[in-house]
Structure formats: C-alpha cells, structure tokens
Amino acid sequence: MFYLYTKLNPGKGQRIEPTKESMAQSKFDRKVETRIVIHGCNQNHEDQKIYRVASAWLSRGEYNVIIVNWGSGRLVYIPSAAAAPAMGKKIAEMINFLSTDYGLKLQNLTVIGYSLGAHIAGFAGKFVEGGRIRTIVGLDPSFALFNDVDENHRLSIKDALYVEIMHTNAGFLGIAEPIGHADFYPNGGLSQPECDHECAHQRSLEYYAEAVAKECFGSVRCPNYTEALRRKCGGVPGNVL
C-alpha cells in the first residue's frame, strides 16, 4: 500500500509497512521532510502523473516521498468514495506509527491528494493523533458525493494547519467552492486550454508538479471564488503556487 521513493531510489518505489522491521530495512531518512502522495480513482502508485509529483519533490532535494496505492486502480467511483474514510484511517495509522516510533515530525509533513485522493488526505488528517499535519494539498478534489456534505465528510481546513486547493475542473469533476486556507483557480478553474473535463481534472497534477519543480506560477488574490471563476480579479501576480 505504501511505496517509498528517495534520492537513493528515485525510479522504483520500495514497499514499506508500519512496522519497525519494515522501516529498519527501508531508505526512509528521519532527518529530512516527508511528502505523501495519494492518487485518485482509476489510478495506482505507478501512474505517470502521480509519479511526476513525487519526482518533482525529489528534484528539489532530499525528501522521503511516499506514494499510497490505496485502491490498485479501482475503476468504480461510488464504492471507492465510500471507502475514502477507511483509506484515510489506514494512511493516518502509517503517519501515527512514523510519528511515534520513527521520528517523523508532523510539522515536516505535507500530504498531497488528487481528486478522490484529496478527500482521503482529509480523512487521514482527521485521524492523525498527537497534533496536526502541517500541510495538505488538494488537487482538484472530487465533486461527486462530496459537494453538498459537511466538512466532517470531506477535505476541510480543520484537517491540517494549512490546506491548499487547486481547482482545474471546478463544478464538473472537481469541487468549485473554496474549501482551503488558499484556493487557486488556474485559467479560471472551470476548464483548461484544449482540454475535456478529464484532461482538465488531471491538469492539476501537471500544474502542481511543475510548480514544485520550478516555483513558476504567480497568482492574483480574488475577493471571492465567483470572481475567480469569471477571471475578473485583476491585479499583479504575487503569491506563488
């Protein structure tokens, strides 16, 4: 379920389990920060767009990057969505183990989830013990079955000290409303250039990987998300995604 990538094994993940025996044999370095990446429905840990996110972080320096293989490429969305809390709890169990037994500091942890994986990241944050995850990044969090539910049943700002959201197919495959401390709407967030809905949804992974690797995306503050969707904010780019 958990595959560790480091500078020592950037191209092939090492399967790890929340046990001392497994971690003792792993390349996990408790002295560096950790990133956990969670895929969406119909993906697995070997998906190239998911791997690009891991690779982007490794291009920045020394990190433990753990890709979660929560569904082995589950094809059916509704049962996958129903399993999201249980998947989040399993990830939290790994985080709790690393925190209590293997030196992981929650202030050095960022969890990145794409689509349904964004809500799984939120559930992981709800189940973490002994503090709060520093950062959760939700990449176009899933719309279906999560749009009209309260924050206890989806990713919310309560799940980490800082929650950042990227909306690339808002109101279609991804949630439109701002649900993070900071919400970014590239190209207005509704659609992306030369893309259908699925392509626009997946662009969040590509944009994020590029932003991590190059720190090249400026943004403009908007008074509300309606203005963001209409691309009416104006101003000079300031914050960098």
C-alpha positions in Angstrom: 0.0 0.0 0.0 2.9 2.4 0.7 5.8 2.9 -1.7 8.8 5.0 -0.6 10.9 7.0 -3.1 14.1 8.8 -2.1 17.2 10.1 -3.8 18.7 6.6 -3.3 15.8 5.0 -5.2 14.1 7.7 -7.3 12.8 5.5 -10.0 11.5 2.4 -8.2 9.4 2.6 -5.0 10.3 0.5 -2.0 7.3 -1.1 -0.4 7.1 -0.2 3.3 4.7 -1.2 6.1 4.0 0.5 9.5 6.4 -1.9 11.4 9.8 -1.4 12.9 11.2 -4.3 10.8 10.0 -2.9 7.6 11.2 0.7 8.3 14.6 -0.6 9.5 15.2 -2.1 6.1 13.9 0.9 4.2 15.6 4.0 2.9 13.5 6.3 5.0 15.6 9.2 6.4 14.1 10.6 9.6 16.3 13.7 9.2 14.5 15.0 6.1 11.0 16.2 5.4 8.3 13.8 4.2 5.7 14.0 1.4 2.8 11.6 1.0 1.1 11.5 -2.4 -2.4 9.9 -2.8 -3.8 9.0 -6.2 -7.4 9.3 -7.4 -9.9 6.7 -8.6 -8.8 4.5 -11.6 -5.1 5.1 -10.8 -2.4 3.4 -8.8 1.1 4.3 -7.4 2.7 3.7 -10.8 0.5 6.2 -12.7 2.9 8.5 -14.5 1.2 11.8 -13.5 1.3 10.7 -9.8 4.9 9.7 -10.1 5.7 13.2 -11.6 4.6 14.8 -8.4 7.0 12.5 -6.4 9.8 13.2 -8.9 9.2 16.9 -8.7 9.8 16.9 -5.0 12.9 14.7 -5.3 14.3 17.2 -7.9 14.1 19.8 -5.1 16.4 18.0 -2.7 16.4 15.3 0.0 12.9 14.1 0.8 11.1 10.9 1.8 8.3 10.7 -0.8 5.6 8.0 -0.1 3.1 7.2 -2.8 0.0 5.5 -1.4 -1.5 2.7 -3.5 -4.9 2.7 -1.9 -7.1 1.0 -4.5 -4.9 -0.8 -7.0 -6.6 1.2 -9.8 -10.2 0.9 -8.6 -12.5 1.6 -11.6 -15.8 2.2 -9.8 -16.2 5.6 -8.2 -19.1 5.2 -5.8 -17.6 2.3 -3.7 -14.2 4.0 -3.9 -15.7 7.1 -2.5 -17.5 5.1 0.3 -14.1 3.6 1.2 -12.4 7.0 1.5 -12.7 7.3 5.3 -11.2 3.8 5.8 -8.4 4.5 3.4 -7.7 7.8 5.2 -7.6 5.9 8.5 -5.0 3.5 7.1 -2.8 6.4 6.0 -3.2 8.0 9.4 -2.1 4.8 11.0 1.1 4.9 9.0 1.6 8.6 9.9 1.0 7.9 13.6 3.5 5.0 13.5 6.1 7.1 11.8 5.5 9.9 14.3 5.6 7.9 17.5 8.2 5.2 16.5 10.3 6.5 13.7 11.0 10.2 14.2 8.6 11.8 11.8 7.6 15.3 12.8 4.2 16.4 11.8 5.5 19.9 11.1 7.7 18.4 8.4 4.9 16.5 6.7 2.9 17.5 3.5 0.2 15.3 2.2 -0.8 15.7 -1.5 -4.1 14.2 -2.7 -5.5 14.2 -6.2 -9.3 14.0 -7.0 -10.8 11.5 -4.6 -7.3 11.2 -3.0 -7.7 14.8 -1.8 -10.6 13.8 0.4 -8.7 10.7 1.5 -5.9 13.1 2.6 -8.5 15.0 4.5 -9.7 11.9 6.3 -6.1 11.0 7.1 -5.8 14.4 8.7 -8.9 13.8 10.8 -7.5 10.5 12.2 -3.9 11.7 12.9 -3.0 11.7 16.6 -0.7 13.8 18.6 -1.0 17.0 16.6 -2.0 18.1 13.1 -0.4 17.6 9.7 1.4 20.8 8.6 0.1 20.9 5.1 -2.5 19.2 2.9 -2.6 20.0 -0.8 -5.9 19.0 -2.6 -5.5 18.8 -6.3 -9.0 19.3 -7.9 -10.8 17.5 -5.0 -13.7 15.3 -6.3 -17.1 16.9 -6.8 -19.4 13.9 -6.9 -20.7 12.8 -3.5 -18.6 15.4 -1.7 -20.1 18.7 -2.9 -23.0 19.0 -0.5 -21.6 17.3 2.6 -20.3 18.9 5.8 -16.6 19.3 6.5 -16.6 16.1 8.6 -17.2 14.1 5.4 -14.7 15.8 3.0 -11.4 17.6 3.0 -11.6 20.8 5.1 -9.4 23.4 6.7 -9.7 21.5 10.0 -7.6 18.6 8.6 -4.2 20.4 8.7 -2.6 23.6 9.8 -2.6 24.7 6.2 -4.8 23.4 3.4 -4.2 24.5 -0.2 -6.5 23.6 -3.0 -6.1 23.8 -6.8 -9.2 23.8 -8.9 -8.8 22.9 -12.6 -12.3 21.5 -13.4 -14.4 23.3 -10.9 -18.1 22.3 -10.8 -17.7 19.3 -13.1 -15.2 16.6 -11.8 -13.8 18.9 -9.2 -15.4 21.0 -6.4 -15.9 24.7 -7.3 -16.2 26.3 -3.8 -13.2 27.3 -1.9 -12.6 24.7 0.9 -9.0 25.5 1.8 -7.0 28.3 3.5 -5.9 29.2 0.0 -7.7 28.1 -3.2 -6.1 28.5 -6.6 -8.1 28.6 -9.9 -5.7 28.3 -12.8 -7.2 29.8 -16.0 -10.3 30.5 -14.0 -10.6 26.9 -12.7 -13.5 25.8 -14.8 -11.6 24.3 -17.7 -8.1 24.2 -19.1 -6.8 25.0 -22.6 -7.5 22.4 -25.2 -9.0 20.0 -22.6 -12.1 18.0 -22.0 -13.3 17.5 -18.4 -11.0 14.6 -17.6 -8.0 16.3 -19.1 -8.7 19.5 -17.2 -9.1 17.5 -14.0 -5.7 15.8 -14.4 -4.0 19.1 -15.3 -4.0 19.8 -11.5 -1.3 17.1 -11.2 0.7 18.5 -14.0 0.5 22.1 -12.8 1.4 21.1 -9.3 4.4 19.0 -10.3 5.7 22.0 -12.4 5.0 24.4 -9.6 7.0 22.3 -7.2 9.9 21.8 -9.6 10.1 25.4 -10.9 8.2 27.6 -8.5 6.9 29.4 -11.5 3.2 30.1 -11.1 2.2 33.5 -9.9 -1.3 34.2 -8.7 -3.6 37.2 -8.0 -5.8 37.5 -4.9 -9.6 37.4 -5.6 -12.3 38.8 -3.3 -14.4 35.6 -3.8 -14.5 32.5 -5.9 -17.2 33.7 -8.2 -14.8 36.4 -9.4 -12.0 33.8 -9.7 -14.2 31.6 -11.9 -15.0 34.6 -14.1 -11.3 35.6 -14.2 -12.2 39.2 -13.1 -9.7 39.6 -10.3 -7.1 41.8 -12.0 -4.1 43.0 -10.1 -0.4 42.0 -10.2 0.6 38.3 -9.5 2.0 38.0 -6.0 1.7 34.6 -4.3 3.5 31.7 -5.9 1.7 28.3 -6.0 
